[in-house]
Amino acid sequence: MPITLTPIKRRNFIRGSLAFTGSAWIKSYAIAKQPTFDSSRVALLADTHISDDPKQSYPGTKWPGSPVKEHEHEWVNMADALVQSAKEVIALNPRPANLIVNGDCALSRGTVGEYKEFLRLIEPIRKAGITIHITIGNHDTREKLWKLLPFLKKEQLGIHADVLELPHANLILLDSGKRGTMEDKQLDWLAQQLDQRKDKPALVFGHYNPLPTRGIRPSRGMPEGRKLLELIAQRKHAKAFFHGHTHEWQHSRAGAIQIIAQPPVSYYFGKGHAHGWVDMKLSQQTAQLELRCIDPKHKQHGEKKQISLKS
């Protein structure tokens, strides 16, 4: 079962928003007219990397082998980046009915403190009536997150995978775990879900990149990546695979399957690279993707990509 955080009822909105740091922007939404929602619009986030300290910043450009000079590292406050992303998503008209955080919610190893802060920061999104779906990344520890979600039932604990059925497409959320592995049991489940839903195009999501990347900081990709893509490619109604992990906004192909590398909400590896979230709009013909950068003056802000959903 997935980790799904349903909306918080509107009557609790104003009261709950008072506990949110910098809540002035939230209160304005609390008294606004009833918003409209679009079930064919989905906000895509990944790699939020929230610390237990909302004031902590991190230099994603600083890693072994980084070409960035020591005095040129760019620091990012992860909490601020997520707050801004949340504000922008809530301000959309109509609002997306769903939002996906595609792994690595936490900064280090998924501590209770990190998840408490993450859940606090995304609470305004839930209060705005948007359902949040979370996949597991390599920085996440599912058991620590479960402790803070008392509504989860025992049978929901374990592998987190599910299908989000939308009017124009089915979104299949996978669990690539802490090490980017995907056992045959989950691959068999994916095949079954795809075969049972041939009436609509399918978009598949998982935190890890399925293939090795050659970006600013190369990544090996998941061990079963090629097997996964072959399984998807065998179904003509399956169109794309979305992943995080690489912290780099990219668009590539593996045969007929398009691969979308989501940008990080938090820090990026290459100096001056984009970070932010993606506004996805689905229709019968396409999935339109628009990059929303944390820095609205970034040269890639508003950049668009398109995935054909035609059979």
C-alpha positions in Angstrom: 0.0 0.0 0.0 1.2 3.6 -0.6 1.8 6.4 1.9 -1.2 8.6 1.1 -1.9 11.7 3.2 -5.5 12.8 2.6 -6.7 16.4 2.8 -7.3 17.9 6.2 -10.9 19.1 6.5 -11.4 22.8 5.8 -13.1 23.6 9.2 -9.8 22.8 10.9 -7.8 25.0 8.4 -7.6 28.3 10.3 -7.1 26.8 13.7 -4.3 24.5 12.4 -2.6 27.1 10.4 -1.8 29.2 13.5 0.8 26.6 14.4 2.6 27.0 11.0 5.7 29.1 11.0 5.1 32.2 8.9 1.4 31.4 8.8 0.2 34.8 7.3 0.2 33.4 3.8 -1.8 30.4 4.9 -4.5 32.4 6.7 -5.3 34.2 3.5 -6.2 30.9 1.9 -8.2 29.9 4.9 -10.7 32.7 4.3 -10.7 32.5 0.5 -13.6 31.2 -1.5 -14.0 27.5 -2.0 -11.2 26.5 -4.4 -11.7 24.3 -7.5 -9.6 21.2 -8.1 -8.5 19.5 -11.3 -8.1 15.7 -11.1 -6.1 15.9 -14.3 -3.5 18.2 -12.8 -0.7 16.7 -10.6 2.1 18.6 -8.8 5.3 16.6 -9.0 7.9 17.0 -6.3 11.1 15.0 -5.4 14.1 15.1 -3.2 12.8 17.6 -0.6 15.6 16.5 1.8 14.1 18.1 4.9 16.2 18.5 8.0 15.0 18.5 11.6 16.2 22.1 11.7 14.2 24.4 9.5 17.1 26.9 9.5 19.6 24.4 8.1 21.1 24.9 4.6 23.1 22.5 2.6 25.5 22.9 -0.3 24.5 20.2 -2.8 27.3 21.3 -5.1 29.8 20.1 -2.5 30.6 16.4 -3.0 33.7 14.3 -3.7 34.8 15.1 -7.3 32.6 18.2 -7.6 34.0 20.6 -10.2 32.7 23.6 -8.1 35.4 25.5 -6.4 35.3 25.6 -2.6 34.3 29.3 -2.3 31.6 28.9 -5.0 29.4 26.4 -3.4 25.7 27.3 -3.5 23.8 26.7 -0.3 20.1 25.9 -0.2 17.7 26.1 2.7 15.6 23.0 2.2 12.6 24.1 4.4 12.3 27.4 2.6 12.4 25.7 -0.8 9.6 23.3 0.2 7.5 26.2 1.8 7.8 28.1 -1.5 6.8 25.1 -3.5 3.8 24.5 -1.3 2.7 28.1 -1.7 3.0 28.0 -5.4 1.0 24.7 -5.7 -1.7 26.0 -3.4 -1.9 29.2 -5.5 -2.7 27.3 -8.7 -6.2 27.8 -10.2 -7.5 25.2 -10.4 -5.5 23.4 -7.8 -4.1 19.9 -8.6 -6.2 17.3 -6.8 -3.0 15.3 -6.2 0.6 15.9 -5.4 3.4 13.3 -5.5 6.7 13.5 -3.5 8.9 11.0 -5.4 11.2 9.9 -2.7 13.9 11.3 -0.3 11.7 13.3 1.9 14.4 13.4 4.5 17.9 14.9 4.5 20.0 12.2 6.3 18.6 8.8 7.1 15.0 9.5 7.7 14.9 10.4 11.4 11.8 11.0 13.4 12.8 14.6 13.7 13.2 15.0 10.0 9.8 13.5 9.3 8.1 15.7 11.9 9.4 18.7 10.2 8.6 17.3 6.7 5.0 16.6 7.8 4.7 20.1 9.3 5.8 21.7 6.1 3.5 19.8 3.9 0.5 20.2 6.2 -0.7 23.4 4.4 -0.9 21.5 1.2 -3.3 19.0 2.9 -5.3 21.8 4.4 -5.6 23.3 0.9 -7.5 20.1 -0.1 -4.8 18.3 -2.0 -4.0 14.6 -1.5 -0.3 13.8 -1.1 1.3 10.6 -2.2 4.8 9.6 -1.1 7.3 7.1 -2.5 10.3 5.8 -0.6 13.8 7.0 -1.5 17.3 6.1 -0.3 17.4 8.8 2.4 14.1 7.5 3.8 13.4 5.1 6.6 9.9 3.9 6.3 9.6 2.6 9.9 10.3 6.1 11.3 7.7 7.7 9.0 5.1 5.1 10.0 5.4 6.1 13.6 4.2 9.5 12.8 1.2 8.3 10.7 -1.0 6.5 13.3 -3.8 6.1 10.8 -1.9 3.5 8.8 -3.2 0.0 9.4 -0.9 -3.0 9.9 -1.6 -4.3 6.4 -0.5 -1.0 4.9 3.0 -1.4 6.4 5.6 -2.8 4.0 6.2 -2.1 0.3 4.6 1.1 -0.7 3.1 0.8 -4.2 -0.2 1.7 -5.7 -2.2 3.0 -8.7 -3.6 6.5 -8.9 -6.4 6.3 -11.4 -7.1 9.6 -13.1 -9.4 10.5 -15.9 -6.8 10.5 -18.7 -4.1 8.2 -17.3 -3.1 5.8 -14.5 -0.1 6.8 -12.4 1.6 3.7 -10.9 3.8 4.4 -7.9 6.6 2.0 -7.1 8.9 1.4 -4.1 12.5 1.2 -5.1 13.6 1.1 -1.5 16.7 2.4 0.2 19.1 0.8 -2.3 17.3 1.1 -5.6 16.3 -2.5 -5.7 13.0 -3.9 -6.9 12.3 -7.5 -6.3 10.5 -9.8 -8.8 7.4 -9.7 -6.6 6.9 -6.0 -7.2 7.8 -6.3 -10.9 5.1 -9.0 -11.2 2.7 -6.7 -9.4 3.5 -3.9 -11.8 2.9 -6.2 -14.8 -0.4 -7.3 -13.4 -1.5 -3.7 -12.8 -0.6 -2.6 -16.3 -2.3 -5.6 -17.8 -5.5 -4.9 -15.9 -5.6 -1.3 -17.0 -5.2 -1.2 -20.7 -8.0 1.3 -21.2 -5.8 4.3 -20.3 -2.2 5.3 -20.8 0.1 4.6 -17.8 2.9 6.7 -16.3 5.2 4.9 -13.8 6.9 6.6 -10.9 9.8 5.4 -8.7 12.6 7.3 -6.8 15.6 5.7 -8.4 16.8 6.3 -12.0 16.4 3.0 -13.9 19.6 3.5 -16.0 23.0 4.9 -15.4 23.1 8.7 -15.9 25.8 10.9 -17.2 24.8 14.1 -15.6 26.8 16.4 -13.4 27.1 13.7 -10.8 26.8 10.3 -12.5 24.6 7.7 -10.9 24.6 3.9 -11.6 20.9 3.4 -11.5 18.8 0.6 -10.0 20.1 -3.0 -10.6 16.8 -4.1 -12.1 16.4 -0.9 -14.2 16.7 -2.5 -17.6 14.3 -5.3 -16.6 11.9 -2.7 -15.3 12.0 -0.7 -18.5 11.6 -3.8 -20.7 8.5 -4.8 -18.7 7.0 -1.3 -19.2 7.9 -1.2 -22.9 6.1 -4.5 -23.6 2.9 -2.6 -22.8 2.1 -0.1 -25.5 -0.2 1.9 -23.2 2.7 2.5 -20.8 4.4 5.8 -21.8 7.0 7.0 -19.4 9.0 6.5 -16.2 9.5 9.4 -13.7 12.3 9.4 -11.2 14.1 11.6 -8.7 17.5 10.8 -7.1 19.8 12.4 -9.7 18.8 16.0 -8.6 18.9 17.0 -12.3 16.0 18.0 -14.6 16.4 15.8 -17.7 14.4 14.2 -20.4 15.6 11.1 -22.2 14.3 7.9 -23.9 14.9 4.2 -23.6 13.3 2.9 -26.8 9.6 3.8 -26.7 9.7 4.8 -23.1 10.3 8.4 -22.1 12.3 8.9 -18.9 11.7 12.1 -16.9 14.3 13.0 -14.3 12.5 15.3 -11.8 14.3 18.3 -10.4 15.0 18.4 -6.7 12.9 20.7 -4.6 16.0 21.0 -2.4 19.7 21.2 -3.4 21.1 20.5 -6.8 24.6 19.2 -7.7 25.6 21.4 -10.6 26.4 25.0 -9.9 23.5 27.2 -11.1 21.3 24.2 -11.9 17.5 24.3 -11.6 15.6 23.2 -8.6 11.9 23.3 -8.0 8.8 21.2 -8.9 6.8 20.2 -12.0 3.3 21.1 -12.9 1.8 18.2 -14.9 -1.4 18.6 -16.9 -3.0 15.5 -18.4 -5.3 15.3 -21.4 -6.4 12.5 -23.7 -3.5 13.4 -26.0 -0.6 14.4 -23.8 1.0 14.9 -20.4 2.3 18.5 -20.4 5.1 19.1 -17.9 6.2 22.6 -16.9 9.2 23.3 -14.7 8.6 25.7 -11.8 11.9 26.9 -10.5 12.5 28.1 -7.0 14.3 31.0 -8.6 11.7 32.5 -11.0 14.5 34.2 -12.8 16.3 31.0 -13.7 16.7 30.5 -17.4 14.8 27.2 -17.2 11.8 28.5 -15.3 8.7 27.7 -17.2 10.5 25.1 -19.4 8.0 22.6 -20.9 8.2 19.0 -21.9 5.5 16.9 -23.5 4.7 13.1 -23.4 2.4 11.8 -26.0 -0.4 9.6 -24.5 -1.7 8.4 -27.8 -1.7 4.7 -28.4 
